[in-house]
Amino acid sequence: MATKDLQNISELESRKVAEASREAEWAQPSFLREMFLGNFRLDLIYPFPFQEEERPEFTAFYQTLKEFLRDQVDPIEIDATGEYPADVVDGLRKLGAFGMKIPKKYGGLGFTNVEYQKVMQLFGSIDGNLSALLSAHQSIGVPQPLKLFGTEALKKKYLPRCAAGDISAFALTEMQVGSDPARLQTDAVKTPEGDYILNGEKLWCTNGTLAKLLVVMARDPKSKKISAFVVEVDWPGVKIEHRCHFMGLRALANAVISFKDVRVPAENLIGQEGKGLKIALTTLNDGRLSIPNGSVGTAKICIEICRKWASERVQWGKPVGKHEAIAHKLADMAATTFAMESIANLATEMSDRGGYDIRLEAAACKEWNTCRTWEIVDETMQIRGGRGYETEKSLQARGEQPIGVERIMRDYRINKIFEGSSEIMHLFMAREAVDKHLQVAGALIDPEKPLTDKVAELPKIAAFYGSWYPTRWLGWGQWPRYQEFGDMAAHLRFVERNTRRLSRQIFHGMVVHQGKLQNKQAFLFRLVDIANELFAMAASVARVQGMRDNGYADAEKAAELADLACRNARRKVAQLFRALWSNDDVRKYKVALKVLDGQHAWLEEGIQRIDDKSLKPKVSFGVEDPAPVPKVRPVGTH
Ligand SMILES: Cc1cc2nc3c(=O)[nH]c(=O)nc-3n(C[C@H](O)[C@H](O)[C@H](O)COP(=O)(O)OP(=O)(O)OC[C@H]3O[C@@H](n4cnc5c(N)ncnc54)[C@H](O)[C@@H]3O)c2cc1C
């Protein structure tokens, strides 16, 4: 697609592309989707799904891996050199770590998602570079879409290679394609023989410089439909143009990759032609669980660091952890980590059970856990004080324990951006939150629908809302409901009441904002934040009760953390509900438009502007006509 055409892609077209790739068929309901409709389906999450006895085969792998990581892997060196040591990558290959999720019949270890995510949690506590290497390969790289959509022939051809350690990468992003796949430019032109010719360039492919195999998203220039292909890196026309370097994840083997007349055999198409985006997004539904599970590992190591430091470090007459300001941070960290683990465990278990629509739960886990973990990492740096900001090597050189909080911070930050940024996770969830209302009453607020169509829809709309809306006021969320949950019952009652309140507010938002609701991101994002808090509360309580039911030794300790997590959540939920209708959203948007327009550029006086310096790109990889930065336009009227 020519660059000029890209400028003309409207917000509506971007939405249409995203809409077309939504998965619609699921056997089992989604807990969060039901919540958006005002139904608190405790039965979907309680009894809390605990893993049955760990399989000896997995325990043996996990122990060997743990020892390997302890004895053979030095995250400080990986960070300092910016490279994966060959012996570490080979060691992981020998252990089978590149094939954890690949079924045994294709040479993998055949782990369940729960088992795989337990490993991801471990990596999350050790090194972000290694987490990314393994996760980009098997959460989103070739194994996952092939497992879900590949033909038997494709599986037989590539899965054994992937399991043996032929590293793979996932190539969706381009210069003009970040969160918006409608702007995809890589072409896949079908030949008369049925093969495809790829031309284009992909940006930021994690594992790209090490990969032998790629999943590439490309579009038919005529139909504009996007398809997914397995591409071998050593095929003629595939070129690694550049290795990208970042603030953290210094060893990431991340590349710009170009495709010049690359011939892809017809059989390397994954799934159906034109379904590439759906495949990519479905892959991410499950794949997206690695980051929140890894985040739990990161949060846990932060707690360990803070627990030790805050009890050893004495200032102003007592350990810093006993000063209330720091003590509160520690309590919140522990409570939040318990809640994070509860939602991650729940969604992972549900994905193993299959049939459940876990898109929303996975997105909630990705969004909530990455934001919470980022806060925890930030507080960890605060608690470690100057030592948090000092590098491990420097600490070590002057005789202190090398604890790399600054490395954790650099490595962690990207998690709020890639595999669906926080904003995109909110948008995705908000779309699902209003889905039923759009199905029922969408015609009424659709500006493209004629008046006659709208009038014709009225009986259907009245029939639905005539019974749905009053019942959103009617449930019972007061004592003695959920008494069997003991001291946790009040939290569940809060979730029940506020689930119905949430659904009413979604409906009120539709009535008040109508067609403009889609642009009211602040309003929609608050609804999503409320749902995420309620989800975290419900999952934490269900887990505590499950621990009690099963006689877990730590059940009462867990109850203490869940109780604090719920109390924190209740305050946030109350604030978010208030802010739905009492806010500065319109004023802020107006100010933002002026900032964008340069009307507040006067404020930038007194600095050396980036435009004053010659900050020009040094090379352009075969892109003859670099796209101009699109002129910013408002995305909607308020
Ligand atoms: C280290 C690293 C590794 C990566 N690995 C891979 C990989 O392996 N494969 C791959 O294909 N890609 C990869 N990516 C790309 C990554 O997925 C993208 O960076 C991400 O999708 C966001 O795209 P963008 O950076 O272009 O931001 P943009 O899409 O340009 O967005 C900029 C900002 O605007 C926000 N935004 C965008 N649209 C909206 C909207 N409609 N409403 C509100 N806010 C919005 C975004 O959330 C973000 O904050 C990687 C990126 C990095 C940095």
The ligand as an SDF file (V2000), in Angstrom:
LIG
                    3D

 53 58  0  0  0  0  0  0  0  0999 V2000
   11.1640   -4.3710   22.8830 C   0  0  0  0  0  0  0  0  0  0  0  0
   10.0350   -4.5670   21.9280 C   0  0  0  0  0  0  0  0  0  0  0  0
    9.7310   -5.8410   21.4730 C   0  0  0  0  0  0  0  0  0  0  0  0
    8.6880   -6.0390   20.5610 C   0  0  0  0  0  0  0  0  0  0  0  0
    8.4650   -7.2870   20.0440 N   0  0  0  0  0  0  0  0  0  0  0  0
    7.5720   -7.4290   19.0260 C   0  0  0  0  0  0  0  0  0  0  0  0
    7.4490   -8.6700   18.3240 C   0  0  0  0  0  0  0  0  0  0  0  0
    8.1000   -9.6610   18.6560 O   0  0  0  0  0  0  0  0  0  0  0  0
    6.6010   -8.7300   17.2550 N   0  0  0  0  0  0  0  0  0  0  0  0
    5.8540   -7.6680   16.8690 C   0  0  0  0  0  0  0  0  0  0  0  0
    5.0960   -7.7890   15.8990 O   0  0  0  0  0  0  0  0  0  0  0  0
    5.9210   -6.4900   17.5300 N   0  0  0  0  0  0  0  0  0  0  0  0
    6.7740   -6.3440   18.5790 C   0  0  0  0  0  0  0  0  0  0  0  0
    6.8810   -5.1430   19.2300 N   0  0  0  0  0  0  0  0  0  0  0  0
    5.9710   -4.0740   18.8980 C   0  0  0  0  0  0  0  0  0  0  0  0
    4.9800   -3.7750   20.0100 C   0  0  0  0  0  0  0  0  0  0  0  0
    4.0170   -4.7820   20.0630 O   0  0  0  0  0  0  0  0  0  0  0  0
    4.4300   -2.3740   19.7460 C   0  0  0  0  0  0  0  0  0  0  0  0
    5.4020   -1.4810   20.2460 O   0  0  0  0  0  0  0  0  0  0  0  0
    3.0960   -2.1340   20.3690 C   0  0  0  0  0  0  0  0  0  0  0  0
    2.1250   -2.8580   19.6740 O   0  0  0  0  0  0  0  0  0  0  0  0
    2.7210   -0.6580   20.3410 C   0  0  0  0  0  0  0  0  0  0  0  0
    2.9050   -0.1270   19.0780 O   0  0  0  0  0  0  0  0  0  0  0  0
    3.7280    1.2270   18.8860 P   0  0  0  0  0  0  0  0  0  0  0  0
    4.9440    1.1400   19.7200 O   0  0  0  0  0  0  0  0  0  0  0  0
    3.8940    1.4870   17.4580 O   0  0  0  0  0  0  0  0  0  0  0  0
    2.7960    2.3270   19.5270 O   0  0  0  0  0  0  0  0  0  0  0  0
    1.5720    3.0880   18.8130 P   0  0  0  0  0  0  0  0  0  0  0  0
    0.5650    2.1280   18.3200 O   0  0  0  0  0  0  0  0  0  0  0  0
    2.1110    4.0770   17.8730 O   0  0  0  0  0  0  0  0  0  0  0  0
    0.9510    3.8260   20.0620 O   0  0  0  0  0  0  0  0  0  0  0  0
    1.5890    4.9100   20.7380 C   0  0  0  0  0  0  0  0  0  0  0  0
    0.8180    5.1570   22.0220 C   0  0  0  0  0  0  0  0  0  0  0  0
   -0.5400    5.4630   21.6980 O   0  0  0  0  0  0  0  0  0  0  0  0
   -1.4190    4.5480   22.3370 C   0  0  0  0  0  0  0  0  0  0  0  0
   -2.5360    4.2730   21.4270 N   0  0  0  0  0  0  0  0  0  0  0  0
   -2.5010    3.7460   20.1890 C   0  0  0  0  0  0  0  0  0  0  0  0
   -3.7290    3.6570   19.6710 N   0  0  0  0  0  0  0  0  0  0  0  0
   -4.5740    4.1280   20.6180 C   0  0  0  0  0  0  0  0  0  0  0  0
   -5.9950    4.3040   20.6950 C   0  0  0  0  0  0  0  0  0  0  0  0
   -6.7980    3.9460   19.6910 N   0  0  0  0  0  0  0  0  0  0  0  0
   -6.5160    4.8090   21.8240 N   0  0  0  0  0  0  0  0  0  0  0  0
   -5.7300    5.1660   22.8700 C   0  0  0  0  0  0  0  0  0  0  0  0
   -4.3890    5.0310   22.8510 N   0  0  0  0  0  0  0  0  0  0  0  0
   -3.8170    4.5110   21.7420 C   0  0  0  0  0  0  0  0  0  0  0  0
   -0.5740    3.3150   22.6120 C   0  0  0  0  0  0  0  0  0  0  0  0
   -1.0780    2.5540   23.6850 O   0  0  0  0  0  0  0  0  0  0  0  0
    0.7650    3.9450   22.9430 C   0  0  0  0  0  0  0  0  0  0  0  0
    0.7570    4.3820   24.2690 O   0  0  0  0  0  0  0  0  0  0  0  0
    7.9190   -4.9360   20.1430 C   0  0  0  0  0  0  0  0  0  0  0  0
    8.2060   -3.6650   20.6280 C   0  0  0  0  0  0  0  0  0  0  0  0
    9.2520   -3.4650   21.4830 C   0  0  0  0  0  0  0  0  0  0  0  0
    9.5870   -2.0850   21.9310 C   0  0  0  0  0  0  0  0  0  0  0  0
  1  2  1  0
  2  3  1  0
  2 52  2  0
  3  4  2  0
  4  5  1  0
  4 50  1  0
  5  6  2  0
  6  7  1  0
  6 13  1  0
  7  8  2  0
  7  9  1  0
  9 10  1  0
 10 11  2  0
 10 12  1  0
 12 13  2  0
 13 14  1  0
 14 15  1  0
 14 50  1  0
 15 16  1  0
 16 17  1  0
 16 18  1  0
 18 19  1  0
 18 20  1  0
 20 21  1  0
 20 22  1  0
 22 23  1  0
 23 24  1  0
 24 25  2  0
 24 26  1  0
 24 27  1  0
 27 28  1  0
 28 29  2  0
 28 30  1  0
 28 31  1  0
 31 32  1  0
 32 33  1  0
 33 34  1  0
 33 48  1  0
 34 35  1  0
 35 36  1  0
 35 46  1  0
 36 37  1  0
 36 45  1  0
 37 38  2  0
 38 39  1  0
 39 40  1  0
 39 45  2  0
 40 41  1  0
 40 42  2  0
 42 43  1  0
 43 44  2  0
 44 45  1  0
 46 47  1  0
 46 48  1  0
 48 49  1  0
 50 51  2  0
 51 52  1  0
 52 53  1  0
M  END
$$$$
